[in-house]
Amino acid sequence: MANIANIVAFDGASTPVSHTLVPEGISRKGDVLTAAWREKIATLPDEAQVRLTFELTKLKSNVVRVEKRTVVPVMESISGQNASGYTAAPKVAYEDTDVHIFYAHPRSTVASRRLCRQLAQNIDGNVTTSVAPATTGPLPELIDMLLMPT
């Protein structure tokens, strides 16, 4: 099981930008175990920073539900100042959110979960050639092995 650590990922901009998500912690609320990360940019308010959460829940049917949620806030653009020369600080205009949910049956295996995850990932990325599946990292360990970072 991996220790909770920074996650570095590039965005989909025309000139890709690297984003470093720093762990905020792990919490348990009932049957839901949550790990959270946030981009820590000193010049942006907390609510305006990229966030990532993983949730692991064992349902009453013994099926395990895994959720990965990525949230990218979009800031308002500043359009000038008022008559007194005051310019209001920008606020979050809206948030784009991507959610992936995976259900693991109690009889599923590491290999079957990895096959499903990699197939879905290749479909999402329009990968039409043979690629080796990622077997390490926070999401492969969460889905394939049902292990949360600690």
Secondary structure, DSSP 8 states (H G I E B T S, - for coil): ------EEEE--SSS--EEEEEEEEEEEETTEEEEEEEE--TTS-GGGS-EEEEEEEE-TTS-EEEEEEEEEEEE-------TTS------EEEEEEEEEEEEE-TT--HHHHHHHHHHHHHHHTT--S------SSHHHHHHHH-----
